[in-house]
């Protein structure tokens, strides 16, 4: 085995092992419903209010069981929410945010009849909502302050729009008048101003809070590469808690559940994140609060709290506190705007960039910029491939030049083998001496392949978790770059009168599309830049490798396969050109013919 083929085999084998391991641990997922679902719940209450000093009792959401989401919505009076990007309604019971749809996102590709539903009312299926309130302190009781079931009335504003806020009012009948003014911007950020007017003649104390709650554990993708559950920022630290880890939090009898509390000194936020969507409570920048992740086993409720400091409202005065709530799609440009312009620190880290964040973040930013310039995410991926190959070109040039010089040394290597005979030690010494004299690094050929591994994984992460790739078209039949190539060789790409196998079928692995086949072909052509190894085992491994990779990656997101095809094509052009510059003329056609002749000879 000559050293050039040995190094290439080592590098390719290593990359194959890594990808095989990745494929085994993190198999590609089929597209799933864009809205996480859970079983229909009949819980009578959730959203426990925070304890505040001597407060007694725990208000709960009175979610009367309903057969459907529509029926649950119809049980309470409502204020409509309508903007160009979201629509829904607020419940006047508790002033809850429990009905929100995202108008820019279809549940199914090319089907605008059903939009993604983010928030749903208590008592109905998939209950998921947010509410605000005050926890009593001092001599107050929960009946004295607004909570989850308080019947608010509209003081001003009939419909919540970007131009018209809504103000709700509740008078406790004991000298405390509460107001809540809600506004929304052109995207997904709600502003909530809570105020209390004290006409009792005595000072009162209470604690403002916000809650995001989900009844029952939502159905998640359950993929190791993706976090779904609690996400929060606390004074510069990002923390993630999966849904299935919340029941294992420390039990707290005073809270009635399992709780994880973090005191935030100045900057933070907390909420629930799905793959593409998020509902997050955001205090005013620089404000202290207590960030709470909570699970209540008695009614199977998952909850995140934003608990602000207890306030003293002097007699005859009015006190106010303002915070925000993000409820929408995790669009990078949108949440970065909130981070940069509104001071919501680390908000872009609500996207799960993973352990290779130092690669995934810049890769996505370049991809996002290219998409803005080109207007097509598929071509942006190809442009990104060109950028990556340009950055790695100096290393690639050195590597391919070294490989070309290795080919020039083949006659001298053969002479060394003849002189050394069976003396392996002498052979190695003579080879190292020859490499040193000719200034050839036999390991240089491995580096470009090895560097592709973290880049490949990082791009896979970007394509999998970022909403910008969801339902993004490329050319022709590629209508969703986050999904596998929809064509299938098993029906000749739609020419035969039957459909491709169901993704859950065993035969789905053989149902590869056009781009996976192109990937296999381009990888095979790369091999033909060099003659096949003389060793039969090596030759067989090399012969099978492109087609094994083709089936392995055939069910991955088509955006990733587009990258791989472009990478293989550019690598082929680079290697061919560099070898010619070094005086080596690759005999591609001859190597292809030689491979077929060798195969026939072996069969005989």
N, C-alpha and C positions, 0 to 999 in steps of 0.2 A: 504494500500500500504506500503510494507516494504521499509526502507530507501535505501537498495541496489538497488532495482529496480527503486525507485524514482530518485536516482542520475544517474543511467544509462539512464533512459528515458530522464532526463533533458539534459544530455550531448549529447545523440544521437539526440534528438529533436533540440537542438541548432545547431549542425553541419548540420543537414538536412536543417534547415531554412537558414543557411548561404549559403549552396551549391545551394539551390533553388533560393535564391536571386541572387547568382552569375550566375546561369544558365539563369535567366530571363534577367539580365542586359547584360551578355556577352555570348550569345548563341554560341555553337561551330560552327566553320565555315567549310564549305566544301572546299576542295582544290581549289585554284583559279589559273588562269594563272600566271606563275611565272614572266612574264614581265608585269608591269602595262601598261594599254593601255588607250588611249584617242581617241576622235574623230579625224578624219583626218583634219589637219589644212591647211589653205591657207594664213596664215599671211605672209606679205611681209617683215617683219623685226622684230628683237628682239634685245636683248643684248645691251642695251644702255650703252655707255661708261661712266665712272665716270667723273663728272665735276672736272676740275683742274684749279682753278683760273679763267683766262679770256678765257678759251676755248669756242669756239662757234660751234654750230651745233652738231648733234647727229648721229654718224654712226649706221647703222642698218644692220642686216644680210639680204642679198638679197636672200631669200628663195623662188625661183620660184615654184609655185604649181606643184605638180607631182601626178600622179595616184597611184604610189606605192613607197615603200622605194627604190627599185632597180632603178626606174626611177630618183628619187631624187639624188641618189648617182652618176648616170651617167652624171649629169649636170656639174660636176667639175672634173678637173684633180686631181689625188690622189697619195699618197705614201702609200704603203702597210705596215700594222702592222702584224707581225707574231712571236708569241712565243709559247711555249708549253701549255700556259694557256689561251691566248687571241689571237684573230685575228680580222682584220678590216682594216681601212685605215684612213689617214689624208687628209682633203681637202686642196688643195693649195690655195683656195680662203679663206682668213682669217686665214689659218693654223689651221682650226678647228678640234677638236677631235669629230667626229660626226658619227663614224661607228665602233662599238666595240661589239664583241660577246665573251661570256665566254665559253671556250671549255670544261670545266670540269662539266658543268651543262646542263642537258637536260630539254627542256620545259615540256615534258611528261615523266612519269616514264617508264624506259626500252625502250625508243625510242630515239636513238642517232642521228636521222636524222635532228633534229632541236635543235640548241643550244640557250641558253638564250641570247637575244639581250639587251644590256644595253644602248648604245648610237645610235641615229639615226639623219639623216641630216635635216636641215631646209627645209621647203616646203613640206616634206613628212609626212606621218602619224606618230604620236607619236614623234615629233621632240624633241630631248633631246641631248644637246651637250655642249662642253666647248670650250672656246677660250681665247686667251691672246692678249694683245695689250698695247698701250701707249696712255694716254690722254694728249693732248697738254696743255702747260702752257706758260706764258710769251707772246711772239709775235707769237707763232706757231698756226697753224690751224689744224683741224682734217685731212685735206688733206696732211699735212706734216708728219703724223705719221701713222703707220700701225694699222688697225682696223679690223672690222668684214668682210670686203669685199676686203681686200688688196690681189692682185694677187702675191703670193710668188713664187719663183723659187727654185729648189733644188740645193744647192751648193755642198753637199756631202751626200752620203748614198742613196742607191736605195730602201732598205727595212728596216724598223725599227724593229730590233730584240734586244735581250738581249746583243748581242755582237757588234752590229753595230748601233750607233746613227745616226740620220738624222739632217742635218743643212739646214735651209731655209734662203733665203736672199731676201731682198727687198731694192732697192735704190730709194729714193723719188725724185731723180733728182735735188735736191737743196742742196746737200752736206751732207745729212744724210743717212748713210747706216746701215740698221737694219739686225741683224741675230738672228735666233732662233734655238738653238740646243736642240733636244728632244731625250731622252733616256728612257729605260724602264728596270725594274729589272725582276727577274724570276717569280714574282707574279703579283701585280696590281698597282705598284707605278711608275708613269711617273715622270721624272725630266725635267723641262723646264728652260733653261738658255736663257734669253733675253739680247741682247747686242745692243748698238748703237754706231757707229763710227761718230764722229763729224768732218767734214772737211769744215765747213762753214766759219771758221775764226771768229766766235763769239760764246759766250756761249749760250746754249739752255737749256730749262727746260721742263720736262715732267714727267708724273706719270705712272709707270707700274701697270698693273692690270690683274686679271684673272676673268673669268665669267663662271658660270654653269647656263644654261638656259633651260627651258621647255616651249614649246608652248602649251597653254591650260592646264587646270587642269587635271592631269593624273587620271585615274581610280584607286582608292585605295580600299583596303579591307574594310575600314570604320569600323574597330573593335576597341572598346574603349581600349582594352588591348594593342594595338599596335600604336606607333607613326609613321606616314609617312609624310614627308615634310622636312622643313629646320631643320638641326641639326648643332650646332656649339659649339665650346669651346672657351672661352674668359677669359684668365688669371685665370684659375681654375674653371670657372663656365660653366656648360652645360645648353644650352637653346634649346628648341624645339618649332617650329612654324608649325602648321598644314597648309595644303594648303588652306583650307577654311577660315583660319584666316588672310591670307596675304592681301586680299583686304581691311581688316579693319585696316591695319597699317596706320600710320600718312601720310597724303598726303603732298607731297613736290613738288611744282611747278618747282623748278630748276632741279629736277630729272625726271619729267614727269610721276610720279607714286607714289605709296604708299611705304614708306621706313622705315626700322628700322636699324639704324646704331649703331655700338658698336666700340669704340676705344679700340684696344687691345695693351697693352704695350709691351708684350714680347712673349707670347705663345698662340697659338690658331689655329683654322681651321674652315672651313664652307663649307657646301654643302647640297645636297639633299640625303635623305635616304628613301629607300623602305623597305619592310619587310626583304629581304635577301641581297639587293644590295645597293651600295652607290657610289656617285661621289662627291669627296671632294677636295677642294683647300687647300693646306698646305704650308704656308710660311716657310722659314728656321727657325728652332728653335731659339727662342730669338729675333725674328724680330718683330718690331711693324707694325701694319697694321690696316686698317679700315674694319671691318666685316659688310657686308651689306646684308640684306634680302629685296627683292624688288618685287613689283607686278606692272606691267604696264597695266592698264585697256584698253588702246587704241588698243592694239593688244593681250591682254589676255596672257601675258608672266609672268612666275614665274622665278625669277632670284636670284642667290647669287653671291656676288662680294667679291673678295679679293683685296683691294685697298692699294697698298704699298706707302710709302712716296714719294713725288715728288723729283726728282733727278735733279741736275745741271750737265750738261756734258760740260766741258770746251772745248774751241776750240782746235782742234788737239788731242783730247783724246778719249778714248773708255770707256764706262761704261757698267757694266753688273749687272744683278740681277738674282738670281736663286730661284725657288720655286718648289713644287711638286704637283702632282695631283693623288689622289687615285681613281681608277675606277674599281670596281670589287665586289666580294662577301665578305660579312662581316663575314669571317672566324675568329673565336676568336684567333687562334694561329697566323694567319697572321697579323692581326692588332695589336696584342700584341707585335709581333716582331718589328713592326714599332714604337710602343710606347717605347719599351725597348732599341732598338738598334739605332733608328734614332731620338729619343727624341721628338716624336709626342705625347705630353702630353695628357692624358685622352682619347686616341684614342679608347680604348676598351669600353668607355662609348657611343660610337656611336651605340652600341647595346642597345636596349631599355630594360634595366634591371628592370624598374618599381620602384614603391615605396618601395617594399620589396627587394631592391638591396642588402641589407646586408645578405639576404638569397639566392637570386637568383644567385649572383656571386659565392659564395663558392659551392653551389649545382652544378652549371654548371662545375666549375673547377674539382670537384671530379668526376663528370660524364664523363668529357673529359678525365681525367687521366685513369679511369677504361676502357673506350672504347679503349684507346691506348694500354692498357695491354691485354684486352680480344679480341679485334678486332670485337666486335659486340655490337651495341648500345643497343639492347634489353636486353642482358645479363648484360650490364653495368648498366642499370636501376635497374635490380634486385640486382646487387651488391651494388648500391647506397642505395636501400631499406635496405639491411643488415647493411650498415654503419649507416644509420639514426636510425634503431632500436637498434643497439649496443650503440649509444650515449645516447638514451633515456631509455636504459634498467634499470638503477638504479631507475628511476622514475616509470617505468612500474612495476618493481619488488615490489616496495613499494605499488603501487596502487593495483596490483592483490593480494598481500598478505593481504592488508586491506580488499579487497572484500571477500577473503576466510575466514578471521576472522569474517566478517559480517555474513557469512553463519552459522558459529558456534554459533553465538548469536541468531539465529532464535528461538530456544526453549524458551530462556529467554525473547525474545521480545514478544512472544505470551503470556507468563505469565503476562508481564507488561500490555498488552492490556486488559487482563481479569481483572486485579486489578484496572486499571484506568477507565474502562468502557467508559462513554461519556465525562469524564473530560480530554479534550485535553491538557490543561495547565499542569496538573499533568503528563500526558503521556509524554509530551516533556521534562519535568524536569527529570523524571526517565530515559528516553532514553539518555539524555546528561550525566547523572551521570554514566550510564552503559558504554557509549563510553569512558568516562574518565578513569574509572576503568580498562577497558580492553585495553586501549590505541589504540582505533580504530578511524580512521578519515573517516566519512561517505562520505566526498566529494572527497576522494582520487581517486575514480574510474573515475571521470570526466577528470582529468588532461591529461592522454594520448590521449584521443579523442580530447580535445580542442587544444592540441599542434599539432595535425595532420592537423588542418585547415590551418594555414599559410604555413606549409610545402607543403601541397597539392596545394595551390594557387601558391606558388613559383615554384614548379615543372611544373605546367601547363604553367606558363609564360615562363620558360626555353624551354619547348618542343615546344611552339608556335612560339617563336621569333628567336631561334638560327638555323642557316642553317645546323648545324651538324646533326640535326634530320630529315632534309628534305630528302626524298627518302632513308632513312636509313632502311635496312631490319632487321628482327628479325629471325623468324623461319617460314618455310612453306609459308602460305598465307600472312603473315604480311611482306609486301614489303616496306611499308612506315610508319614509326612510328609517323610521324607528321599528318597522316590521320586516319580516323576511321577504325576500323576492317572491312575489305571488305566482310566478309562472312555474311550470313543472315539466320536467323532461318525460314524465310518465304519461302525459297526454300530448306530447310533442308541442308544448307551450300553447295549448288551446286549440290545436288543429284537429285533434281527435275528439269525438263526441262524448267525453266523460270528464268529470271533474277530478282535480287532484285529491289525493288521500287526505282525510281529516288530520289536522295537526296532532291529535291524540293517538292516531294510528301508528303502529309499528313501522309501516311503510313510508311514513312521512319523512324519515331520514333519507330515503332514496328519492324523494320528490324535490329535487334541486332545480333551481331556476337558471335563467340566462347568466346572471352575474356570477353566481358560484362556479358555473362552468368556465366562464371567462377567467376567473381567478385560477382555476386548475390549469388551464391552457397556458396562461402567462407564466405561471410558476414552472411548468414543464419546459417552456421555451428558455427560461433562464438556465435551466440545467444543461440545455443543449449548447450553451456557449463553450462547454468543456466536454471532452470525450468521457464516456462512461468509465467508471473505475474498472480496472481489470479483475479485481476481486469479485467473485460471484455474489457474495452476501451483500457487499456494498452496492453493487449494481442493482440488485433486487430492491433494496431499501430505497435507493434513489428513484427507481422506476415507479414504485408505489406511492411515494410521498406526496406528489401533487394531487393525486386523486383522493388520498386519505384526507388531506387538508380540505379538498373541495367538499366532501361530504360532511366533515366536521363543522365547517363554517357555513354550510348551506342553509341552516336554519337560524343563523345570526341575523341581526338587523341589517337590512340591505345597505344602509349607509356605511356600515363597517366593511362590507364586502366591496362596495364601490371604492373605498379607500385602499383596500388590499389590491384590487385590480390595477388602480392607478399607480400604486407603489411598485408593484411587480413590473409594470410597463416602463416606468421611469428608470428603475434599477437596471432593466435589460438594456435600455438605450445608453445609460451611463457606462455600464460595464463593457458593452460592445465598443463604444467610442474610445474608452481609456485603453482597452486592449489593443486597438488599432494604433493609437498614438504611441504605444510601447513597442510597436513593431510586430505584434502578434495578431494574425488574422484568424478569427474564430471560424471554423468550418461547421456552421450550424446544420446545413443540409446533410453534410457528410456524417455528422454525429447522429442525426436522426436516422439516416439509413443504416449506419453502423449499429445502432441500438436494435433495429428490427432484425438485422442479419445475426447479431449475437443471440437474440431470442430464439430464432429459428434453429441455430446451431445447438443451443441448449436443449431444445425440444427433441432434436434428433439423437 
